[in-house]
Amino acid sequence: MYAYCISTVYDRTIDTVVTVIWHNVVVFFVGDCSVDVLAYSASGSNCLGHPAGFVKLNGVAAWRGSWCGIYPNDRGVTMLLVDPVTCSVKRFGRYDTYMDAYTAGQLAKYVQTADHGDIVVGVTADEPRSNLNRALPALREIGVEVGDVQRRGSFCFVAQKGFPTKTVLRKVLTEAESYANPARLNATISGNTFTVVSSHC
């Protein structure tokens, strides 16, 4: 009877996760990761409609927020670093870019310190734009151009650090439009380089 030793190798160059079972047996696994993202915006000063947003990974909620609803109002921009193997959140950050410019600097740092090839999901809530300017260059580097989003507009994206042309971005520019129909995307990413194989608004 043999004792088998199992190890996992994460290899970006061949777009696979390789599970090696010693005694010359090699099994390749490539998993898809479904990412469903819905932003939300507040409107006026009254709690009307209770709009809510979410990030779901393979159908499981990784983040929820709402305006006067049952979930916290995570105003600003929420960022999630996604583990491509398990389709789960590795690192989470929320930045209230309505409140002050300092948080925009922290958001920029979050993007800048992500490793090359990391998968980053971003989603906005309530009002993200008032003090976002310091983060715009860092977001632009990963293919997220949102300088035209106005107060209480919304945006969401899935990006891979170092590959800005692969970024899937949805944005709704104005408060009225975003309250009625906020930014939303659904993307399926496959392989360690995470080419988006499908997406829709």
C-alpha positions as CSV (number, residue, x, y, z in Angstrom):
1,M,0.0,0.0,0.0
2,Y,1.4,3.4,-1.0
3,A,1.2,6.6,0.9
4,Y,0.4,9.5,-1.4
5,C,1.6,13.0,-0.9
6,I,-0.5,15.8,-2.4
7,S,0.6,19.3,-3.1
8,T,-0.9,22.2,-5.0
9,V,1.0,24.4,-7.4
10,Y,-0.4,27.8,-8.4
11,D,1.0,28.5,-11.9
12,R,0.0,31.7,-13.7
13,T,1.8,30.7,-16.9
14,I,-0.4,27.7,-17.8
15,D,-3.7,29.0,-16.6
16,T,-4.3,26.1,-14.4
17,V,-4.2,25.0,-10.8
18,V,-2.2,21.8,-10.7
19,T,-2.7,19.1,-8.1
20,V,0.2,16.7,-8.1
21,I,-0.2,13.2,-6.7
22,W,3.3,11.6,-6.5
23,H,4.0,8.4,-8.4
24,N,3.7,10.3,-11.7
25,V,0.0,11.0,-11.6
26,V,-0.8,14.7,-12.4
27,V,-4.3,16.0,-12.3
28,F,-5.2,19.5,-13.8
29,F,-8.1,21.5,-12.4
30,V,-9.5,24.7,-14.0
31,G,-12.4,26.3,-12.2
32,D,-14.8,29.0,-13.2
33,C,-15.7,31.8,-10.8
34,S,-19.0,33.6,-11.3
35,V,-19.0,37.2,-10.1
36,D,-22.3,39.1,-9.8
37,V,-22.1,42.7,-8.6
38,L,-24.8,45.3,-8.0
39,A,-24.0,48.9,-6.8
40,Y,-26.6,51.2,-5.3
41,S,-27.2,54.9,-4.9
42,A,-29.1,57.0,-2.4
43,S,-31.4,59.8,-3.7
44,G,-32.6,62.9,-2.0
45,S,-32.8,62.9,1.8
46,N,-35.6,60.4,2.4
47,C,-35.4,56.6,2.7
48,L,-37.3,55.7,-0.4
49,G,-37.2,52.3,-2.0
50,H,-34.5,50.9,0.2
51,P,-32.1,50.1,-2.7
52,A,-29.5,47.5,-1.9
53,G,-26.3,46.2,-3.5
54,F,-24.2,43.0,-3.3
55,V,-21.2,41.1,-4.5
56,K,-21.8,37.4,-5.0
57,L,-19.1,34.8,-5.8
58,N,-20.5,31.6,-7.3
59,G,-23.9,32.7,-6.0
60,V,-22.8,33.2,-2.4
61,A,-23.0,36.8,-1.0
62,A,-19.6,38.1,-0.1
63,W,-20.8,41.7,0.6
64,R,-24.2,43.4,1.0
65,G,-25.1,47.0,1.6
66,S,-28.3,49.1,1.5
67,W,-29.7,52.6,1.8
68,C,-32.0,52.6,4.8
69,G,-32.4,48.8,4.4
70,I,-31.6,45.8,6.5
71,Y,-27.9,45.9,5.5
72,P,-25.3,48.5,6.6
73,N,-25.0,51.5,4.4
74,D,-21.3,51.0,3.3
75,R,-21.0,54.4,1.7
76,G,-18.2,54.9,-0.7
77,V,-16.3,52.2,-2.5
78,T,-15.9,48.6,-1.3
79,M,-13.0,46.6,-2.7
80,L,-12.6,42.8,-2.6
81,L,-9.5,40.9,-3.5
82,V,-10.8,37.5,-4.8
83,D,-9.0,34.2,-4.4
84,P,-9.1,32.7,-8.0
85,V,-8.8,29.1,-6.8
86,T,-11.6,29.1,-4.1
87,C,-13.7,32.0,-5.6
88,S,-13.7,33.6,-2.1
89,V,-12.6,36.9,-0.6
90,K,-8.9,37.2,0.4
91,R,-8.9,40.8,1.5
92,F,-11.7,43.3,2.0
93,G,-11.6,47.1,2.2
94,R,-14.2,49.9,2.4
95,Y,-13.4,53.5,1.7
96,D,-15.9,56.3,2.5
97,T,-14.9,58.5,-0.4
98,Y,-17.8,60.8,0.3
99,M,-16.4,61.7,3.8
100,D,-12.9,62.9,3.0
101,A,-10.0,62.7,0.6
102,Y,-7.8,60.6,3.0
103,T,-9.9,57.5,2.3
104,A,-9.4,58.0,-1.4
105,G,-5.6,57.8,-0.8
106,Q,-6.2,54.6,1.2
107,L,-8.2,53.2,-1.7
108,A,-5.3,54.0,-4.1
109,K,-2.9,52.3,-1.8
110,Y,-5.2,49.2,-1.8
111,V,-4.9,49.0,-5.5
112,Q,-1.2,49.8,-5.7
113,T,-0.3,47.1,-3.1
114,A,-2.3,44.3,-4.9
115,D,0.1,41.8,-6.5
116,H,0.5,41.5,-10.3
117,G,-2.3,39.2,-11.5
118,D,-4.6,39.7,-8.5
119,I,-8.3,39.8,-9.2
120,V,-10.0,42.9,-7.7
121,V,-13.8,43.5,-7.5
122,G,-15.1,47.0,-6.7
123,V,-18.6,48.3,-6.0
124,T,-20.0,51.6,-4.9
125,A,-22.7,52.5,-2.4
126,D,-24.7,55.6,-1.6
127,E,-22.3,58.4,-2.7
128,P,-18.8,57.5,-3.8
129,R,-17.7,60.4,-5.8
130,S,-17.3,63.6,-3.7
131,N,-13.7,62.9,-2.6
132,L,-12.6,60.2,-5.0
133,N,-10.2,62.2,-7.0
134,R,-7.0,61.0,-5.2
135,A,-7.9,57.4,-6.2
136,L,-8.6,58.1,-9.8
137,P,-5.0,57.6,-11.2
138,A,-4.7,54.2,-9.4
139,L,-8.1,53.1,-10.6
140,R,-7.2,54.1,-14.1
141,E,-4.1,51.9,-14.0
142,I,-6.3,48.9,-13.7
143,G,-8.7,50.0,-16.4
144,V,-11.3,51.7,-14.2
145,E,-12.0,55.1,-15.7
146,V,-14.7,56.8,-13.5
147,G,-13.7,60.4,-13.6
148,D,-17.0,61.2,-15.4
149,V,-19.2,59.7,-12.7
150,Q,-21.1,62.4,-10.9
151,R,-22.3,62.8,-7.3
152,R,-24.3,59.7,-6.3
153,G,-23.6,58.0,-9.6
154,S,-22.4,54.4,-9.3
155,F,-19.9,52.0,-10.7
156,C,-18.7,48.4,-10.3
157,F,-15.9,46.4,-11.9
158,V,-13.9,43.2,-12.1
159,A,-10.2,43.8,-12.8
160,Q,-6.9,41.9,-12.9
161,K,-3.9,43.8,-11.7
162,G,-1.5,44.4,-14.6
163,F,-4.0,43.6,-17.3
164,P,-6.2,46.8,-17.7
165,T,-7.6,45.8,-21.1
166,K,-9.4,42.8,-19.4
167,T,-11.3,45.0,-16.9
168,V,-15.1,44.8,-17.0
169,L,-16.5,48.1,-15.9
170,R,-20.1,49.3,-15.6
171,K,-20.9,52.9,-14.6
172,V,-24.0,55.0,-14.3
173,L,-23.2,58.7,-14.3
174,T,-25.9,60.6,-12.5
175,E,-27.9,60.3,-9.3
176,A,-31.3,60.0,-11.0
177,E,-30.1,57.3,-13.4
178,S,-28.2,55.4,-10.8
179,Y,-31.1,55.4,-8.3
180,A,-33.4,53.9,-10.9
181,N,-30.9,51.5,-12.5
182,P,-27.5,51.3,-10.7
183,A,-24.4,49.8,-12.2
184,R,-24.5,46.0,-12.4
185,L,-22.3,43.3,-14.0
186,N,-22.1,39.6,-14.1
187,A,-18.9,38.0,-15.3
188,T,-17.5,34.5,-15.4
189,I,-13.7,34.3,-15.0
190,S,-11.8,31.2,-15.9
191,G,-8.1,30.1,-15.4
192,N,-5.4,31.8,-13.4
193,T,-5.2,34.7,-15.9
194,F,-8.9,35.1,-15.5
195,T,-10.1,36.0,-19.0
196,V,-13.7,37.1,-18.8
197,V,-15.7,34.6,-20.8
198,S,-19.0,36.2,-20.3
199,S,-20.4,39.4,-18.9
200,H,-23.6,41.5,-19.1
201,C,-25.1,44.5,-17.5
